[in-house]
């Protein structure tokens, strides 16, 4: 049994891995979720969040009522300050790590469970999930999923434990739709660890696993009653309108990127728009990572056994399935989606490491590796301190990303007197992609601030053709009035 002091140390390590996020401001999707979606004037009652889609816009996409309800409660308590949100996220991450440790101890030996939990606590790919308020949906879904698995793995599944497990499963799904994959995880656990000696007809699936479809059915019925649809609208998917070839490329890019980020997370960012070029051309880097992952799987299977590697592969694919674009979804690649899938890789790494001879050198190397990962995670968290820092680091990592340059220009426009810098950013963005979102609009805003309303009108009307909005209409009308007033 792990001593309370060690658990406290593990919990603290999970917090320290992203503690640099505490001073971070509201960036990326946090701006829209906390600033617009959950603004006090937009949410008059927490119950309304159980009747609305995630973004509350067309086309309808996700339905995550519990996740939004908890974020809304924090929004009411913390107001405009992000500090409280970051504290909650760090604490949730610590709880997930402890729960993962508890689950792993029921299916593997103590050393493997401990090593895997440590590696999970410090994995740099978790930075987005832990440092962004919207990442709490991922944290909550993972926490409730692990609580479900913990109850399921009990030697005697009493009626009380079964009821608790079903409730946890329902809460996981209501936090984020990825919780719908829980029954598949339970089937995997049963067949690989609980009943491997049973006949094929009962090894994988019995009523115990089948009953866990009920929370998913309840969620879908609730979604249908609230939104009028069973699933997200097709046009909300990133691959909507794609040809078969592009759809296959999307799967390759999603899977290859997931493998890379889980094994070798470098050049991390919140915006993976640069992968658009891989879709339009040939995704060789991602295909290479898929091939390398298959080779690694084969090697590890020989070294640590096919039971362990098979379980890890199954866990990875099952938890990642909702965002692989096999079934079209609203994202191509996002690091937050690697949170629970990455448990498969730390489990493999821990299983391999536990078979090695441990001496002073091994412990020293491990300590250095842990320190390196924690430092790396905190450095990444610092890169997302505010909007300008976010986009500057994105431009530095991906200088050919038009959206990164446009995002930096937009961030600079929030600061008075930096129009010249912003203009260079928008010009570079338009050079890379003449139709980049926000590029023409940004140029129009700069011209308006300089009093050149004729030039501004040209830019704004071009922007209105490609990305119409009421804001653009108002700015166009203002330019026309200003021009008419000078004649």
N, C-alpha and C positions, 0 to 999 in steps of 0.2 A: 504494500500500500504506500502511495506517495505521501510524504509528510506534508502537513499544511504549509510549512515554510517554503517548500519547493513549489507548491501550487501558487503561493503568493508571489514568488519570484517569477514564475511563468506569466502570471497575470500582469505583473509590473513590466516585464519585458515586452509584452504585446502592446502595452500603452506607450512605452518609451520608443518603440519602433517608428511611431509617427507623431511624437510629441511636438515636433517643430511646426505642426499644422495649427497649433492653438492660436497664434496671432493672425492666421490667414483671413482674408476678407472674402466676401461673397463673389464667386466666379463661376463661369460655365453654366451648367443647368441650375445651380443654386440660385442664380440671379432670377431666372424665370419662375422656378418653383416657389421660392420664398418671397420674392419681390412681387410677383404677379399672381401666380396660381393660388397661393395661400395668403395673399394680402388680406388684411382685416375687412376691406370692403368687398372682397370676392367670396369670403367664407363667413356666412352668418351663423351657421350651425354645423357642428361636426357630423351630424347625421347626413347632411347633403353630400358629403364626400363618399358615402356609401351608395349614392345614386348617380354618380358622375364618373366619366372616364378619367384616367390619370392626368392628362393634359387639359381636359375639358375643351376640346377643340375638334374641328373636322380635319381629316378623317379620324374617327374614334380609334384609339389604339389600346393601351393597357387599362386594366381595372385593378387598382391596388389600394383598396379603401383603408385597410389597417395601416399600411405604411404612410399614407397621406394623413390619416387621423393623428398618428403619433407625431409626425413633423408639424402638423398644425398646432398640436398642444404645445410643442416646444416653441413654435413661433409666437404663441400667445404669452409664454413665460419669458422668453429671451428677447423678444422684440427684434430690433435691427442688428443686435450684436450676434456675431458668429461664434463667440467664445464658448457659450453654453452648448451649442450644437456640436462643436468639436470635442468637448468633454464627454458628451453622451456617446459619440461615435467611438472614442477611445475605450470607454468602459464596455460598450457592446462588443468590440473586437476582443477585449480580454475575456469576456464571458464565452464567446464562441470558441476561443482557443482552449479554455478549460473544458468546455463541453466536448470538443473534438478529442481531447485527451481521454476523457471518461469513456467515450464510445470506442476508441481504439483499444483501450485496455481490456475490453470485453471480447475482442477478436484476435488480439496478438499479444506478444509478451511485453513486459513492462518497459524494457529498454527501447524497443521499436516505438511504442506508443509515446514515450517521453521524447525521443529524438524527433519524431514526426511533429509533435505539438510545438516543440521549440522552433523547428524549421518553418512551420506554418505561421508562427507568431512573428517571425522576422522577414517573411517573404516580401521583397520589394514590390511585387505585382499587386499587392493589396493596398498600395498607397492611395489610389483613387477612391476605393471603397471606404477607407477609414478617414480620409481627409475631407471628403465632400459630404454635405448633409444628405444629399440624395442617395449616397451610398448606404445610408441606414436601412433602406429598403432591402438591400442585399444582405446586410448584417442580420436584420430581423428574420428574414426568410431562412438564412443559414442556421441561426440559433434555434428557431422553432423546428426546423428539419432535423437537427441533431438531437433535440429533445425527443422528437418522435422516434427516431432510431434507437435512442437510449431505452425508451420504454419497450419498444418492440423486442430488443435483445434480451430483456429480462428472462430468466430461466422459467418463470411461471407468469404467463400473461394473464393476470387477474382481470376481472371486469373493470376494476378501478383503473388499472394501468392501461387497459385498452381504451377506455373513455378518455383518459388523459392524452394518450397518443393520437387519437382521432382529433381531439381539440387542437393539439399542437400542430398537426398536419394542416388543419383548416386555417390556423393563424399564419402558417408559413405561406400558404397559397395566397391569402389575402394581403400579405406583405409584398409579395412579388410572384408572378405567374410561374416562375421556375419551380415553385413548390409542387406543381402538378406532376413532377417527375419522381416524387417520393415513392409511390408504389413500385416503380422499376428498381429503385435502390434497395427496397426491402426484398424484392425477388432475388436480386443479386446477392445480398447478404445471406439469404436462406440457402441458396444453391451452393455458394462457395464455402461458407463458414458454419452455418447452423446444421444443415442436413445433407452434407455431401455424400453420405452413405445411403441415402434413401433412393428408392426406385425413381426412374426418370419422371414418372407421372406425378409424384408428390415431392420431388426434390426441390423444385423451384416455386411452385404455386399451390397454395391451399386457401381455405377460407380466411386464414389469418392475414394473408397478403391482399386477397381480393377485397376485403372489407375496407381497406385503406383507399379504395376508389371513391368511397362515399364522400369524404371531404371535397374531392375534386368535383363530384357531381353537384354537391351543394353550392360550391363556388360558381360553377357555370350557370346553375339555375338563378343564383342571385345576380350574376352579371346580366343574364338574359332579361330579368325583371327590371334591372336598373337602366341598362343601355339599349335593350331591344335587339342585341346581337349575342351570339355564342362566342365568337372570336373577333379579333381586331379586323378592321376593314382592310381588304387586299391592298388598297392604294396607300396604306400607311407603311407597307413593307418597303425595305430598302431596295428589293429586287423587283418591285412592281414594274411591269412592262419590259422586263429583261427577256432576251432571247434565251434559249436553252443553254447555249454556250456561255453566256454571261452568268447565268444562274449557277452553272457548274463552277465557273471561276470564283463566284462569290463564296461557295462552299470551301473551295481550296484556300482562298485568302483567309476566311474565318478560322478554319481548322489549323492551317499552318501558322498563323499569327498567334493563336491560342497556345500552341505547342512551344513556340519561341518565347512568348512572354512567361510561360510557366517554368521554363528551363533557364532562360538567359534574358531576363528583363532589362533591356538597355534602351536608351533614347525614348523613355516613357513620355507620354503626352496624353492630354485629354481629347485631342482631336486627331483622328486617324484618316483625315480626308486625303492625305497623300497616297493612300492605297487605291484611290480611284484610277491612277495610272496603271496599276497592276491589273485591274479589271479590264481596262480598255486594251491592254497589251497582253502580256503573258506573265502569269504569277510564278515565275521561276523560283524566287526566294522562298515563298510559302510552300511550293511543291517540294523544294529541297528539305525544308523542315519536316514535312510530313514523311518523306523518305527516311530522313535521319531518325525521326521518332520511331518508325517501324523497325529500323536496325537496332536502336537502343532497346526497344521492347524485346526483340529476339535475344539480344545479348543478356539482358537482365533475366529473362526467362530461363536461360541456361545457368545463370549464376545463383539466383535466389529462388527459383522454382516457378512453375507456370501458374500455380494457384495464386500466389501473391501478385504476379504481373497481370494475370488475367483479371483479377479483382480490381486492380488499380486502373487498368484500361477501361473496364466496364464503368467504374465510378466516373472517370474522366469524361467518357462519351455520353453517359446518361445525364450528368449534371450540365454538360455543355450543349446538349442537343437543342434546347430551345433557342439558342443564338447561333447555330451553325448555318442557318439559312437553307437547310434541307427543307424545313417548313419555313416559308418566308417570314422574316421578322423585321423589326424597325431599326436594326443596328447591324453594321458589318463587323466591326471590331471595337470592343470597349474593355478596358482592363478590369472594370468592376465585375464583368461577367466571368472572370477567371477566379473569383474568390473561392468558392467551394470546389470547383474542378481542380484547383492547384493542390488540394489535399491529396490527390492521387500521386502527384510527383513527390511530395514530401514523404509520403508513405513508402514509395519505392526507394527513395534515397535513404530513409531511416532503416529500412529492411536490409539494404546493402551494407550500410555502415555498421550495423549491429553484428555483422558476420566477420568484421575485421578485428584484428588484435589491437586493443586500446592500451596505449602507454602515454607517457608524458607528452611525447611529440604529437600524438593524435589529439589529445585534449587541448594542447596549445593551438594547433591548427584549427580545431573546431571553434575555440574561443575567438580566434582572429576572424574566422569566417562569419560568426555571429555578429561580431562588432562591425565588420565591413557591411553586412546586410542592413544593420540598423542605421548606420551612418548614411548609406545609400538611400534608404527609404526617407530619411529626414531631409536629405538634400533634394530629393524629388518633391517632397511636400513644400519645401521653401520655394521651389520653382513656380509654384501655383499660389504665391502669397497674395497677389492682386492681379487685375486684368492685364496690366501692362507687362508684368513679369511673366505671366502665363504665356502671352503671345510672343514676347521676345525670345523666350526659351524654345517655343515651338518653331519660330523662324530660324533660330540657330541650329536646331536639330534637322529641320526639313525646309531648307531655303527655297525649294521649288514648289512649296505649297501656297497656292494663291490665297486660300482662305486664311492661312496664318498671317500673311501680310495684310490682308483686309482687316482681320481681327485686331492686329496691332495698331493699324490706322484708326480704327474705331475707338480703341482704348485711349489713344493719344488725343483724340478729339474731345474727350471728357475733361481735358486739362487745358485751361486757357493759355494761349500763346504758343501752342505746339502744332499749329496748322501746317507749317512748312514740313515738319517731320512726318505728319500724318499724310500729307500729299504725296510724299515719296513712297510711302507704304502702299497707298491706293494705286499709284501709277505702276508700281512693280506687280501688284496683284492683277491689275488689268492687262499688263503685258503677258503674264503667265496664263491668264484665262479672261478674255474680254467679257465673259458673262458671269464672273465671280459674284456671289451674293454680297451686297453691301459696297462693292467697289464704286459703281457709278453714283450711288446715293452719297457716299462719303465725299466724292469729288464735288458733288452739288452743294453739300453742306459747307465745304471749305470756300467755295465761290460765294455763297451767300454771306458768310462771315466777312469776306473781303469787300462786300458791296457790289460784286459783279453779278447782278441778278440775271442778266442776259445769258451769260455762260452757265450760271447755275441752273437756269430753266432748261437748257439743252441736256445737261447731265440728268436732271431729275425726271424729265420726260422719258429719257432712255431707260432709266431705272424703273419707272412705272410700267413700261411695256413688259419687262421681264419679272419683276417682283412687285406687283401692285399692292398698295396699302393706303389706308386712310391718312397716315402720317405723310406719305409722299403727296397725296392729293392736296393736303393743307399747305405743304411747302410750295407746291407748284402754284397754287392760288396766290400765295403771298408774293412769289416772284412776279407773277403777272401784275398784281396790284402795284408793286414797287416800280416795275418798268413803266406802267401806264402813268404813274404819278410823276415820272421824270420827263414826260413828253409835253 
